[in-house]
Each structure stands twice: as structure tokens, then as C-alpha cells.
Amino acid sequence: MGNRVEGKVALVAGAGSIAPGWSNGRAASVLYAREGAKVFAADIRLETAQETKEIIDGEGGECTTFQVDVSNAGARVCGGGLPAKGLRLFEVGFLASGNGCSGWQGLLE
């Protein structure tokens, strides 16, 4: 792999996995880390984001986790919702969404 995103911060929503194995968000997080990004892994289930962090850390990458429900507009993913220490005061280079929805109700509102 190269270093196409070296020094950038990748904020990945849905970085965990609801089932054993790999989700799109987990795969994206690990690939971004392999390409040199610092990964900010957000998920509704913190323990699954931490599993992603363990993979990234084990490969020598850098990852910080945060629990958030991105299906809830009141969660304020950006603005006051993310702790500055989590972002380590780096400029976020890009955002990625690997999260899925388990129902349509929230999308129709």
C-alpha cells in the first residue's frame, strides 16, 4: 500500500460492525490507516469501534474511537458533539460513512 492519505484524519461513521467479521466501515477504516491516515472511528456501539481500533493499532496505525448515533440528528456529530481531544486538533481530511440503517422510519421523517 502507499501513503495516499498520510497525515490526514479520516472520520469514519459506522467504523464498527454489528456482526462478527468485517463491515464496510471497518474495512474502510483499516484501509485508510494502511494508507497513512489517522482514523477517528465513530460508531453507535463503542465496543465495535474499539475492535476496529485494535486492528489498526496492531498494524501500527493510529486510531481514536467515539460513540455516536449518526441516525439521530440531535446527536450533533459535528460541532459540539466530537471531543477536541479525540481529533487531536488535526484538521479532518475527509469523512466516510460505513453505517447502515436498520429501519426506514428515521429516513422518512
N, C-alpha and C positions, 0 to 999 in steps of 0.2 A: 504494500500500500504506500501511497505517497503522503504528502503533508499539505493537501489542498486547503484545509481549513485551520492550519496551525495558528495558535494564538487567539482564535475566535472562541466565543462562548456560544454553544448550541443549547437553546432552551427547548427541551423536548417534552411536550404534554403527552401523557399516556406512555411513559417510559417503562412501566412495569408490564405485567402480564397477568390476566385473570385465570389462566390455566397453566399447567406445567409446560415448560419449554419456552419458545421464543414467540414474541408478538412483534408486530411491525414497529412499535415504539421502542422495544428493547433492541431489536436488530439495528434500527437507525441510530440509537444512542451509542451502541458499541462501534458501529462503523464510523460515526463522526469522531469518536475518541481515537480510533485507529488512524484516522486522517489528521490527528493533531489537535482537535477541538477540546476545550474544557466543556464538559457536559453538565448541564443543570437539569436533572431528571425529576420531572413532576408527575405525580400520579395520585389518583383518589385513594389508592391503597399504598401507604408509605412502605410497608414491608416488601412489596413487589418492586418498587423503585430502588430499594436498598439491595435487592438481589441483583438488579442491573448494575448498581454501583460496585458490587463485589466483583462482577465480571470485568468491568472496566478497570478497577483498581488492580485486579490480578494480572492484567495485561500491561500494567504500568501507566495507565491513563489517569485522568483527574475527573472526578465526578462528585457533585453535591446533590442531595435529594431534598424534595419538598413535597408535602401533601397538599393537594388542591383538587377540587371537583370542578373541572372545566365546563361541565354541563350546567353549572349554576352561575348565572350572570352576576349574582351578588357575591361570588367568591373573590372577585377582583384579582384576577390572575396578574394583571399588570397594575401599576400604580402602587397602592399601599399594600397589596397582597403579598409580594415577594420580599423576603428579608434581604437587606443590602449585604449582609454577611454571606448569604448564600451565593449571590452573584459575584462576591469578592471584588466588587467595584470595577469589574471589567465591563466593557461595552458588549452588549449582546450582539453577536454577529448575525444570527438567524434563528428563526423559530421553526419548529417542526411539530406536527400533530400526528401522533400514532394512536390516539384514543378512539374508541368506538362508543356507540350508544346502545344501551340495552332496551330502549323503548323509544317510540316516536312522540310521545306526549310532549316532552320538553322541546322538541324541534318544531312542533306545530304552534306553540304559544307565541 
